[in-house]
Amino acid sequence: MDQFMEAAISEARQGLEEGGVPIGSVLVYQGRVIGRGHNQRQQKGSTVLHGEMDALENAGRLPGAVYRECTLYTTLSPCPMCSGAILLYGIPRVVVGENHTFLGEEALLRDHGVQVDVLQSPECMELMRRFIEAHPDVWNEDIGV
C-alpha cells in the first residue's frame, strides 16, 4: 500500500482513538500531503466533518488550479456530500481504501471525469467492521440512516 493511503489510514485510526468513526483522508498535491483529516462528527458534534471534508478544511483555502492537480485519498468510498466537494473543486483523482462497507457516489464521480481507484484494503475493511459491530447506531447516523 502506498504512503498516502497509509497516511489516510493513520487518520482513520486517530479518529477511532478519539471516539469517532474511523474514516481518514489526505489531500495530495505534487507528491506531498497538503491536507489531512478524519471523521469528526462525534468529536466536534459536526454535521459535515467527514474525513474528506476535514482534510479539505485542514488544507485551507487554495486556488482552483491546485485542486485540479490533487489526488484525494480516503479510507472509505465518498458519500454524496464529500463527492460534491470533490466535484466542486475539480479534484481529478480519488483513491478509495474500500467500498465494500459503503458504496458512495463513485459512479457520479466517474460520470464527471474523476478517476476513482478502489483498493479494497483489508485494513480499511477491518477498521470499519469492528467499528460498526461496536457502534451500529453511530454508523447509521453518520450515513444518514
DSSP file with accessible surface (Angstrom, degrees, kcal/mol):
  #  RESIDUE AA STRUCTURE BP1 BP2  ACC     N-H-->O    O-->H-N    N-H-->O    O-->H-N    TCO  KAPPA ALPHA  PHI   PSI    X-CA   Y-CA   Z-CA
    1    1 A M              0   0  112      0, 0.0     2,-0.0     0, 0.0     0, 0.0   0.000 360.0 360.0 360.0 144.3    0.0    0.0    0.0
    2    2 A D     >  -     0   0   67      1,-0.1     4,-2.2     4,-0.0     3,-0.2  -0.272 360.0-107.3 -81.3 166.6    1.3    3.4   -0.8
    3    3 A Q  H  > S+     0   0  136      1,-0.2     4,-1.9     2,-0.2     5,-0.1   0.795 115.2  55.4 -61.8 -30.5    2.4    6.1    1.7
    4    4 A F  H  > S+     0   0   26      2,-0.2     4,-2.0     1,-0.2    -1,-0.2   0.907 108.4  45.5 -76.3 -38.1   -0.6    8.3    1.1
    5    5 A M  H  > S+     0   0    0     -3,-0.2     4,-2.7     2,-0.2     5,-0.2   0.895 111.2  55.2 -68.5 -35.4   -3.2    5.6    1.8
    6    6 A E  H  X S+     0   0   74     -4,-2.2     4,-2.4     1,-0.2    -2,-0.2   0.909 106.9  50.6 -60.5 -38.4   -1.2    4.7    4.9
    7    7 A A  H  X S+     0   0   16     -4,-1.9     4,-2.0     2,-0.2    -1,-0.2   0.900 110.0  49.6 -66.1 -39.6   -1.5    8.4    5.9
    8    8 A A  H  X S+     0   0    0     -4,-2.0     4,-2.2     2,-0.2    -2,-0.2   0.916 110.6  49.9 -64.9 -41.4   -5.3    8.2    5.4
    9    9 A I  H  X S+     0   0    0     -4,-2.7     4,-2.7     2,-0.2    -2,-0.2   0.900 107.3  54.7 -63.6 -39.2   -5.4    5.0    7.5
   10   10 A S  H  X S+     0   0   58     -4,-2.4     4,-2.1     1,-0.2    -1,-0.2   0.911 108.1  49.4 -60.3 -40.5   -3.4    6.7   10.2
   11   11 A E  H  X S+     0   0   13     -4,-2.0     4,-2.4     2,-0.2    -1,-0.2   0.907 109.1  52.3 -63.4 -41.9   -6.0    9.5   10.3
   12   12 A A  H  X S+     0   0    0     -4,-2.2     4,-2.2     1,-0.2    -2,-0.2   0.921 109.2  49.5 -61.1 -43.2   -8.8    6.9   10.5
   13   13 A R  H  X S+     0   0   93     -4,-2.7     4,-2.5     1,-0.2    -1,-0.2   0.894 108.8  52.7 -62.9 -39.4   -7.1    5.3   13.5
   14   14 A Q  H  X S+     0   0   77     -4,-2.1     4,-1.6     1,-0.2    -1,-0.2   0.928 108.2  51.0 -62.4 -43.1   -6.7    8.7   15.2
   15   15 A G  H  <>S+     0   0    0     -4,-2.4     5,-3.1     1,-0.2     4,-0.2   0.911 109.7  50.2 -59.6 -42.5  -10.4    9.3   14.7
   16   16 A L  H ><5S+     0   0   66     -4,-2.2     3,-1.8     1,-0.2    -2,-0.2   0.928 108.0  52.7 -61.8 -44.0  -11.2    5.9   16.3
   17   17 A E  H 3<5S+     0   0  161     -4,-2.5    -1,-0.2     1,-0.3    -2,-0.2   0.813 107.3  53.4 -61.9 -28.7   -8.9    6.7   19.2
   18   18 A E  T 3<5S-     0   0   83     -4,-1.6    -1,-0.3    -5,-0.2    -2,-0.2   0.438 126.7-100.5 -85.1  -1.8  -10.9    9.9   19.7
   19   19 A G  T < 5S+     0   0   51     -3,-1.8    -3,-0.2     1,-0.3    -2,-0.1   0.620  84.5 117.4  93.2  15.4  -14.2    8.1   19.8
   20   20 A G  S   <S-     0   0    0     -5,-3.1    -1,-0.3    -6,-0.2    20,-0.1  -0.439  76.1 -70.6-108.2-178.0  -15.2    8.8   16.2
   21   21 A V        -     0   0    0     -2,-0.1     2,-2.3     1,-0.1    18,-0.4  -0.567  51.2-120.4 -72.8 129.9  -15.9    6.9   13.0
   22   22 A P        +     0   0    1      0, 0.0     2,-0.4     0, 0.0   -10,-0.2  -0.403  66.3 127.0 -80.3  72.2  -12.6    5.5   11.7
   23   23 A I        -     0   0   10     -2,-2.3    16,-2.5   -11,-0.2     2,-0.3  -0.995  33.2-179.3-126.6 126.1  -12.5    7.2    8.3
   24   24 A G  E     -A   38   0A   0     -2,-0.4    51,-2.4    14,-0.2     2,-0.3  -0.855   5.9-176.1-126.2 161.3   -9.5    9.2    7.3
   25   25 A S  E     -AB  37  74A   0     12,-2.6    12,-2.4    -2,-0.3     2,-0.3  -0.995   8.8-164.4-153.6 150.0   -8.4   11.2    4.3
   26   26 A V  E     -AB  36  73A   0     47,-2.1    47,-2.9    -2,-0.3     2,-0.5  -0.994  15.2-141.8-136.8 145.5   -5.4   13.1    2.9
   27   27 A L  E     -AB  35  72A   0      8,-3.1     7,-3.0    -2,-0.3     8,-1.3  -0.931  22.0-160.5-105.1 125.7   -5.2   15.6    0.0
   28   28 A V  E     +AB  33  71A   9     43,-3.0    43,-2.1    -2,-0.5     2,-0.4  -0.922  12.6 178.9-116.7 131.8   -2.0   15.2   -2.0
   29   29 A Y  E >  S-AB  32  70A  39      3,-2.8     3,-1.5    -2,-0.4    41,-0.1  -0.997  72.3 -15.0-132.6 125.1   -0.5   17.9   -4.3
   30   30 A Q  T 3  S-     0   0  135     39,-0.6    -1,-0.1    -2,-0.4     3,-0.1   0.874 130.2 -48.1  49.4  45.0    2.7   17.4   -6.3
   31   31 A G  T 3  S+     0   0   54      1,-0.2     2,-0.3    -3,-0.0    -1,-0.3   0.586 120.1  92.5  79.3  11.4    3.7   14.4   -4.2
   32   32 A R  E <  S-A   29   0A 148     -3,-1.5    -3,-2.8   -28,-0.0     2,-0.4  -0.990  78.0-108.9-138.8 150.6    3.1   15.8   -0.8
   33   33 A V  E     +A   28   0A  39     -2,-0.3    -5,-0.2    -5,-0.2     3,-0.1  -0.605  34.4 170.0 -75.2 124.6    0.2   15.8    1.7
   34   34 A I  E     +     0   0A  34     -7,-3.0     2,-0.3    -2,-0.4    -6,-0.2   0.488  68.7  22.9-111.9  -9.3   -1.3   19.3    1.9
   35   35 A G  E     +A   27   0A   4     -8,-1.3    -8,-3.1    24,-0.1     2,-0.3  -0.958  62.3 179.6-155.3 138.1   -4.3   18.4    4.0
   36   36 A R  E     +A   26   0A 104     -2,-0.3     2,-0.3   -10,-0.2   -10,-0.2  -0.981  13.9 147.0-138.1 150.5   -5.2   15.6    6.3
   37   37 A G  E     -A   25   0A   0    -12,-2.4   -12,-2.6    -2,-0.3     2,-0.3  -0.987  25.5-146.2-169.1 172.9   -8.3   14.8    8.3
   38   38 A H  E     -A   24   0A   7     -2,-0.3   -14,-0.2   -14,-0.2   -26,-0.1  -0.960  46.9 -72.2-147.2 160.9  -10.6   12.2    9.8
   39   39 A N        +     0   0    0    -16,-2.5    11,-0.2   -18,-0.4     4,-0.2  -0.353  48.8 170.2 -56.5 126.4  -14.3   11.9   10.5
   40   40 A Q     >  +     0   0   20      9,-3.2     4,-2.4   -20,-0.1     6,-0.6   0.026  35.9 117.5-130.6  26.7  -15.1   14.2   13.5
   41   41 A R  H  >>S+     0   0   35      8,-0.5     4,-0.8     1,-0.2     5,-0.7   0.920  86.4  38.7 -61.0 -42.9  -18.8   14.2   13.6
   42   42 A Q  H  45S+     0   0   72      3,-0.2     3,-0.3     2,-0.2    -1,-0.2   0.948 117.3  48.3 -71.5 -49.6  -18.8   12.7   17.1
   43   43 A Q  H  45S+     0   0   55      1,-0.2    -2,-0.2    -4,-0.2    -1,-0.2   0.859 126.9  24.8 -62.5 -39.5  -15.8   14.5   18.5
   44   44 A K  H  <5S-     0   0  130     -4,-2.4    -1,-0.2     5,-0.1    -2,-0.2   0.376 100.7-119.5-109.3   2.8  -17.0   18.0   17.4
   45   45 A G  T  <5 +     0   0   68     -4,-0.8     2,-0.3    -3,-0.3    -3,-0.2   0.870  60.6 161.1  60.7  36.5  -20.7   17.5   17.2
   46   46 A S      < -     0   0   24     -5,-0.7    -1,-0.2    -6,-0.6    -2,-0.1  -0.626  44.2-156.9 -95.4 147.7  -20.4   18.4   13.5
   47   47 A T  S    S+     0   0  112     -2,-0.3    -1,-0.1    -3,-0.1    -6,-0.1   0.645  94.4  30.5 -89.7 -17.0  -22.9   17.7   10.7
   48   48 A V  S    S+     0   0   66      1,-0.1     2,-2.5    -8,-0.1     5,-0.2   0.511  79.2 109.4-123.4  -6.3  -20.3   17.9    7.9
   49   49 A L        +     0   0   28      4,-0.1    -9,-3.2    -9,-0.1    -8,-0.5  -0.329  38.0 154.3 -83.6  66.5  -16.8   16.9    9.2
   50   50 A H     >  -     0   0   20     -2,-2.5     4,-2.7   -11,-0.2     5,-0.2  -0.367  63.2 -94.5 -71.4 168.5  -16.5   13.6    7.3
   51   51 A G  H  > S+     0   0    0      1,-0.2     4,-2.3     2,-0.2   -26,-0.3   0.900 125.9  47.0 -56.1 -44.1  -12.9   12.6    6.7
   52   52 A E  H  > S+     0   0    6      1,-0.2     4,-2.4     2,-0.2    -1,-0.2   0.915 112.8  48.7 -66.9 -41.5  -12.7   14.1    3.2
   53   53 A M  H  > S+     0   0   45      1,-0.2     4,-2.7     2,-0.2    -1,-0.2   0.891 110.9  51.0 -66.6 -37.7  -14.3   17.4    4.4
   54   54 A D  H  X S+     0   0    3     -4,-2.7     4,-2.7     2,-0.2   -18,-0.2   0.911 109.7  50.1 -66.0 -41.4  -11.9   17.6    7.3
   55   55 A A  H  X S+     0   0    0     -4,-2.3     4,-1.4    -5,-0.2    -2,-0.2   0.924 112.6  46.9 -63.3 -42.8   -8.9   17.0    5.0
   56   56 A L  H  X S+     0   0   17     -4,-2.4     4,-0.9     2,-0.2     3,-0.3   0.925 113.1  49.3 -64.2 -44.1  -10.1   19.8    2.6
   57   57 A E  H >< S+     0   0  140     -4,-2.7     3,-0.9     1,-0.2    -2,-0.2   0.922 111.1  49.3 -60.2 -43.6  -10.8   22.1    5.6
   58   58 A N  H 3< S+     0   0   93     -4,-2.7    -1,-0.2     1,-0.3    -2,-0.2   0.726 101.9  62.4 -73.3 -19.4   -7.3   21.5    7.0
   59   59 A A  H 3< S-     0   0   17     -4,-1.4    -1,-0.3    -3,-0.3    -2,-0.2   0.757 102.4-147.8 -72.0 -23.8   -5.7   22.1    3.6
   60   60 A G    <<  -     0   0   34     -3,-0.9     2,-0.3    -4,-0.9    -1,-0.1  -0.125  39.9 -27.2  81.9 177.1   -7.1   25.6    3.9
   61   61 A R  S    S+     0   0  248     -4,-0.1    -4,-0.0    -3,-0.1    -5,-0.0  -0.508  71.8 178.6 -68.8 125.1   -8.2   27.9    1.1
   62   62 A L        -     0   0   44     -2,-0.3    -2,-0.1     2,-0.0     2,-0.0  -0.930  33.2 -98.4-128.9 153.2   -6.4   27.0   -2.1
   63   63 A P    >>  -     0   0   87      0, 0.0     4,-1.4     0, 0.0     3,-1.3  -0.367  36.7-116.0 -65.5 149.7   -6.5   28.3   -5.7
   64   64 A G  H 3> S+     0   0   31      1,-0.3     4,-2.0     2,-0.2    -2,-0.0   0.838 113.7  64.1 -55.2 -35.0   -8.6   26.2   -8.1
   65   65 A A  H 34 S+     0   0   51      1,-0.2    -1,-0.3     2,-0.2     4,-0.2   0.838 100.7  52.0 -61.3 -31.3   -5.5   25.3  -10.1
   66   66 A V  H X4 S+     0   0   21     -3,-1.3     3,-2.1     1,-0.2    -1,-0.2   0.958 108.0  49.3 -69.8 -49.7   -4.1   23.5   -7.0
   67   67 A Y  H >< S+     0   0   15     -4,-1.4     3,-1.9     1,-0.3    -2,-0.2   0.877 103.5  61.7 -55.6 -38.9   -7.2   21.4   -6.5
   68   68 A R  T 3< S+     0   0  153     -4,-2.0    -1,-0.3     1,-0.3    -2,-0.2   0.544 107.5  44.7 -70.3  -3.3   -7.2   20.4  -10.2
   69   69 A E  T <  S+     0   0  110     -3,-2.1   -39,-0.6    -4,-0.2    -1,-0.3   0.211  97.5 103.0-117.5  11.0   -3.8   18.8   -9.7
   70   70 A C  E <   -B   29   0A   0     -3,-1.9    23,-0.8    -4,-0.2     2,-0.4  -0.546  55.4-150.2 -95.6 160.6   -4.6   17.0   -6.4
   71   71 A T  E     -Bc  28  93A  25    -43,-2.1   -43,-3.0    -2,-0.2     2,-0.5  -0.995  13.7-148.9-122.2 133.1   -5.4   13.4   -5.5
   72   72 A L  E     -Bc  27  94A   0     21,-2.4    23,-2.6    -2,-0.4     2,-0.5  -0.916   8.7-161.4-103.3 124.0   -7.7   12.8   -2.6
   73   73 A Y  E     +Bc  26  95A  11    -47,-2.9   -47,-2.1    -2,-0.5     2,-0.3  -0.904  15.2 172.8-102.2 132.5   -7.1    9.5   -0.7
   74   74 A T  E     -Bc  25  96A   0     21,-2.7    23,-3.0    -2,-0.5   -49,-0.2  -0.999  35.6-138.6-142.4 142.6   -9.9    8.3    1.6
   75   75 A T  S    S+     0   0    5    -51,-2.4    23,-0.4    -2,-0.3     2,-0.3   0.692  90.6  36.2 -75.0 -17.6  -10.3    5.1    3.5
   76   76 A L  S    S-     0   0    4    -52,-0.3    23,-0.2    21,-0.2     3,-0.1  -0.983 100.8 -85.5-137.1 148.5  -14.0    4.7    2.6
   77   77 A S        -     0   0    3     21,-1.6     2,-0.1    25,-0.5    -2,-0.1  -0.182  57.9-104.1 -50.9 131.5  -16.0    5.5   -0.6
   78   78 A P        -     0   0    0      0, 0.0    27,-2.5     0, 0.0    -1,-0.1  -0.395  30.5-132.3 -72.0 134.8  -17.1    9.1   -0.5
   79   79 A C     >  -     0   0   16     25,-0.3     4,-2.9    -2,-0.1     5,-0.3  -0.088  36.9 -89.1 -69.8 176.1  -20.7   10.0    0.3
   80   80 A P  H  > S+     0   0   76      0, 0.0     4,-2.2     0, 0.0     5,-0.1   0.890 126.9  51.2 -58.5 -39.5  -22.8   12.4   -1.7
   81   81 A M  H  > S+     0   0   62      2,-0.2     4,-1.7     1,-0.2     5,-0.1   0.958 114.6  41.3 -63.2 -49.2  -21.6   15.4    0.4
   82   82 A C  H  > S+     0   0    0      1,-0.2     4,-2.2     2,-0.2    -1,-0.2   0.885 113.5  53.5 -69.0 -36.6  -17.9   14.6    0.0
   83   83 A S  H  X S+     0   0    0     -4,-2.9     4,-2.5     1,-0.2    -1,-0.2   0.890 105.7  55.2 -63.9 -37.2  -18.3   13.7   -3.6
   84   84 A G  H  X S+     0   0   35     -4,-2.2     4,-3.0    -5,-0.3    -1,-0.2   0.908 107.6  48.5 -61.4 -41.7  -20.0   17.1   -4.2
   85   85 A A  H  X S+     0   0   12     -4,-1.7     4,-2.3     2,-0.2     6,-0.2   0.908 109.2  53.2 -65.5 -39.7  -16.9   18.8   -2.7
   86   86 A I  H  X>S+     0   0    0     -4,-2.2     5,-2.1     1,-0.2     4,-0.6   0.935 114.5  41.9 -59.2 -45.3  -14.6   16.8   -4.9
   87   87 A L  H ><5S+     0   0   48     -4,-2.5     3,-0.8     3,-0.2    -2,-0.2   0.909 110.9  56.2 -69.1 -42.5  -16.6   17.8   -8.0
   88   88 A L  H 3<5S+     0   0  128     -4,-3.0    -2,-0.2     1,-0.3    -1,-0.2   0.906 114.6  38.3 -56.7 -42.9  -17.0   21.5   -6.8
   89   89 A Y  H 3<5S-     0   0  100     -4,-2.3    -1,-0.3    -5,-0.2    -2,-0.2   0.455 109.6-120.7 -92.8  -1.0  -13.2   21.9   -6.5
   90   90 A G  T <<5 +     0   0   33     -3,-0.8    -3,-0.2    -4,-0.6   -20,-0.1   0.803  41.4 176.2  71.8  29.9  -12.3   19.8   -9.6
   91   91 A I      < -     0   0    0     -5,-2.1    -1,-0.2    -6,-0.2   -23,-0.2  -0.566  15.7-158.7 -68.8 120.8  -10.2   17.2   -7.9
   92   92 A P        +     0   0   56      0, 0.0    23,-3.0     0, 0.0     2,-0.4   0.646  64.2  38.0 -83.1 -15.1   -9.4   14.8  -10.7
   93   93 A R  E     -cd  71 115A  73    -23,-0.8   -21,-2.4    21,-0.2     2,-0.4  -0.995  54.0-174.5-143.5 137.3   -8.5   11.6   -8.9
   94   94 A V  E     -cd  72 116A   0     21,-2.9    23,-2.5    -2,-0.4     2,-0.6  -0.998  10.1-158.3-128.8 130.3   -9.8    9.8   -5.8
   95   95 A V  E     -cd  73 117A   2    -23,-2.6   -21,-2.7    -2,-0.4     2,-0.5  -0.955  14.9-158.5-109.5 120.9   -8.1    6.7   -4.3
   96   96 A V  E     -cd  74 118A   0     21,-3.4    23,-3.0    -2,-0.6    24,-0.4  -0.868  15.7-152.8-105.7 128.6  -10.6    4.8   -2.1
   97   97 A G  S    S-     0   0    0    -23,-3.0    24,-3.4    -2,-0.5     2,-0.3   0.920  77.8 -20.2 -64.0 -44.1   -9.4    2.3    0.6
   98   98 A E        -     0   0    0    -23,-0.4   -21,-1.6    22,-0.3    -1,-0.3  -0.976  39.5-171.7-163.7 151.4  -12.6    0.3    0.3
   99   99 A N        +     0   0   33     -2,-0.3   -23,-0.1   -23,-0.2    -1,-0.1   0.157  69.7  93.9-128.8  15.1  -16.2    0.4   -0.9
  100  100 A H  S    S+     0   0  146      1,-0.2     3,-0.2     3,-0.0   -24,-0.0   0.913  90.6  42.7 -72.5 -43.4  -17.4   -2.9    0.5
  101  101 A T  S    S+     0   0   41      1,-0.3     2,-0.3     0, 0.0    -1,-0.2   0.887 134.9   5.3 -69.4 -40.2  -18.7   -1.4    3.7
  102  102 A F        -     0   0   47     -4,-0.1     2,-0.8   -23,-0.0   -25,-0.5  -0.958  62.6-151.6-151.0 123.8  -20.3    1.6    2.0
  103  103 A L        -     0   0  114     -2,-0.3    -4,-0.1    -3,-0.2    -3,-0.0  -0.883  26.6-177.8 -99.5 108.1  -20.6    2.4   -1.7
  104  104 A G        -     0   0   10     -2,-0.8     2,-0.7   -25,-0.1     3,-0.4   0.263  50.3 -52.8 -82.1-146.3  -20.6    6.2   -2.1
  105  105 A E  S  > S+     0   0   73    -27,-2.5     4,-2.3     1,-0.2     5,-0.2  -0.213  79.0 134.7 -94.2  46.1  -21.0    8.2   -5.2
  106  106 A E  H  > S+     0   0    6     -2,-0.7     4,-2.8     1,-0.2    -1,-0.2   0.889  72.5  53.3 -62.0 -39.1  -18.3    6.7   -7.2
  107  107 A A  H  > S+     0   0   65     -3,-0.4     4,-2.8     1,-0.2    -1,-0.2   0.918 108.6  49.8 -63.6 -41.9  -20.5    6.4  -10.3
  108  108 A L  H  > S+     0   0   59      2,-0.2     4,-1.1     1,-0.2    -1,-0.2   0.928 111.4  49.0 -61.0 -46.0  -21.3   10.2  -10.1
  109  109 A L  H ><>S+     0   0    0     -4,-2.3     5,-2.5     1,-0.2     3,-0.8   0.948 113.0  46.4 -59.5 -48.1  -17.6   11.0   -9.8
  110  110 A R  H ><5S+     0   0  116     -4,-2.8     3,-2.1     1,-0.3    -1,-0.2   0.891 106.7  58.5 -62.5 -39.7  -16.7    8.8  -12.8
  111  111 A D  H 3<5S+     0   0  132     -4,-2.8    -1,-0.3     1,-0.3    -2,-0.2   0.760 106.8  50.0 -59.9 -25.1  -19.6   10.3  -14.8
  112  112 A H  T <<5S-     0   0  120     -4,-1.1    -1,-0.3    -3,-0.8    -2,-0.2   0.163 128.0 -97.7-100.2  15.9  -17.9   13.7  -14.2
  113  113 A G  T < 5S+     0   0   66     -3,-2.1     2,-0.4     1,-0.3    -3,-0.2   0.533  73.7 144.8  87.3   7.2  -14.5   12.5  -15.3
  114  114 A V      < -     0   0   10     -5,-2.5     2,-0.6    -6,-0.2    -1,-0.3  -0.631  49.7-129.2 -80.4 132.6  -12.9   11.8  -11.9
  115  115 A Q  E     -d   93   0A 103    -23,-3.0   -21,-2.9    -2,-0.4     2,-0.5  -0.743  27.2-167.9 -79.3 121.5  -10.6    8.9  -11.9
  116  116 A V  E     -d   94   0A  10     -2,-0.6     2,-0.5   -23,-0.2   -21,-0.2  -0.966   6.1-173.2-117.0 117.8  -11.6    6.6   -9.0
  117  117 A D  E     -d   95   0A  47    -23,-2.5   -21,-3.4    -2,-0.5     2,-0.5  -0.959   6.8-160.3-111.6 125.6   -9.3    3.8   -7.9
  118  118 A V  E     -d   96   0A  43     -2,-0.5   -21,-0.2   -23,-0.2   -20,-0.1  -0.925  10.4-175.6-110.7 125.5  -10.6    1.4   -5.3
  119  119 A L        -     0   0   81    -23,-3.0   -21,-0.2    -2,-0.5   -22,-0.2   0.687  24.2-143.8 -91.2 -23.2   -8.0   -0.7   -3.4
  120  120 A Q        -     0   0   77    -24,-0.4   -22,-0.3     1,-0.2   -23,-0.1   0.938  27.1-163.2  50.5  52.9  -10.3   -2.9   -1.3
  121  121 A S     >  -     0   0    3    -24,-3.4     4,-2.4     1,-0.2     5,-0.2  -0.488  20.0-149.0 -68.1 122.1   -7.8   -2.7    1.6
  122  122 A P  H  > S+     0   0  101      0, 0.0     4,-2.5     0, 0.0     5,-0.2   0.870  99.2  56.2 -59.2 -34.2   -8.4   -5.4    4.2
  123  123 A E  H  > S+     0   0   64      2,-0.2     4,-2.2     1,-0.2     5,-0.2   0.928 107.9  46.2 -65.2 -43.7   -7.1   -3.0    6.8
  124  124 A C  H  > S+     0   0    3      2,-0.2     4,-1.9     1,-0.2    -1,-0.2   0.917 113.5  49.9 -64.0 -42.5   -9.7   -0.4    5.9
  125  125 A M  H  X S+     0   0   49     -4,-2.4     4,-2.8     1,-0.2    -2,-0.2   0.907 110.1  50.1 -63.3 -40.6  -12.5   -3.0    5.8
  126  126 A E  H  X S+     0   0   72     -4,-2.5     4,-2.5     2,-0.2     5,-0.3   0.898 107.0  54.2 -68.0 -40.1  -11.5   -4.4    9.2
  127  127 A L  H  X S+     0   0    6     -4,-2.2     4,-1.9     1,-0.2    -1,-0.2   0.942 114.4  41.6 -56.2 -46.5  -11.4   -0.9   10.8
  128  128 A M  H  X S+     0   0    3     -4,-1.9     4,-3.0     2,-0.2     5,-0.3   0.909 111.8  54.6 -70.6 -40.6  -15.0   -0.3    9.7
  129  129 A R  H  X S+     0   0  111     -4,-2.8     4,-2.3     1,-0.2     5,-0.2   0.947 111.6  44.2 -58.7 -48.2  -16.2   -3.9   10.5
  130  130 A R  H  X S+     0   0  126     -4,-2.5     4,-1.8     1,-0.2    -1,-0.2   0.900 115.2  48.5 -64.9 -41.2  -15.1   -3.6   14.1
  131  131 A F  H  X S+     0   0    8     -4,-1.9     4,-2.8    -5,-0.3    -2,-0.2   0.945 112.5  46.7 -65.0 -48.0  -16.4   -0.1   14.5
  132  132 A I  H  < S+     0   0   41     -4,-3.0    -2,-0.2     1,-0.2    -1,-0.2   0.897 110.7  53.5 -63.3 -38.3  -19.9   -0.9   13.0
  133  133 A E  H  < S+     0   0  142     -4,-2.3    -1,-0.2    -5,-0.3    -2,-0.2   0.905 117.7  37.0 -61.6 -39.1  -20.1   -4.0   15.2
  134  134 A A  H  < S+     0   0   66     -4,-1.8    -2,-0.2     1,-0.2    -1,-0.2   0.796 132.9  23.6 -84.1 -28.6  -19.4   -2.0   18.3
  135  135 A H     X  +     0   0   83     -4,-2.8     4,-2.2    -5,-0.2     3,-0.2  -0.417  62.7 154.2-138.7  60.6  -21.3    1.2   17.4
  136  136 A P  H  > S+     0   0   65      0, 0.0     4,-2.6     0, 0.0     5,-0.2   0.867  77.7  55.7 -61.8 -32.6  -24.1    0.5   14.8
  137  137 A D  H  > S+     0   0  114      2,-0.2     4,-2.1     1,-0.2     5,-0.2   0.917 108.4  46.6 -66.2 -41.6  -26.1    3.5   15.9
  138  138 A V  H  > S+     0   0   18     -3,-0.2     4,-2.3     2,-0.2    -1,-0.2   0.921 113.1  50.2 -66.3 -42.2  -23.3    5.9   15.4
  139  139 A W  H  X S+     0   0   17     -4,-2.2     4,-1.8     2,-0.2    -2,-0.2   0.942 109.9  49.6 -61.6 -47.7  -22.5    4.4   11.9
  140  140 A N  H  <>S+     0   0   64     -4,-2.6     5,-3.3     1,-0.2     4,-0.3   0.896 111.1  49.7 -61.2 -39.2  -26.2    4.6   10.9
  141  141 A E  H ><5S+     0   0   99     -4,-2.1     3,-1.2     3,-0.2    -1,-0.2   0.916 107.5  55.4 -63.0 -41.9  -26.3    8.3   11.9
  142  142 A D  H 3<5S+     0   0   11     -4,-2.3    -2,-0.2     1,-0.3    -1,-0.2   0.852 113.0  40.3 -62.5 -35.2  -23.1    9.0   10.0
  143  143 A I  T 3<5S-     0   0   55     -4,-1.8    -1,-0.3    -5,-0.1    -2,-0.2   0.326 119.2-107.1 -98.6   7.6  -24.5    7.7    6.7
  144  144 A G  T < 5       0   0   69     -3,-1.2    -3,-0.2    -4,-0.3    -2,-0.1   0.754 360.0 360.0  80.6  25.6  -28.0    9.2    7.3
  145  145 A V      <       0   0  126     -5,-3.3    -1,-0.2    -6,-0.2    -2,-0.1  -0.699 360.0 360.0 -91.7 360.0  -30.0    6.0    8.1
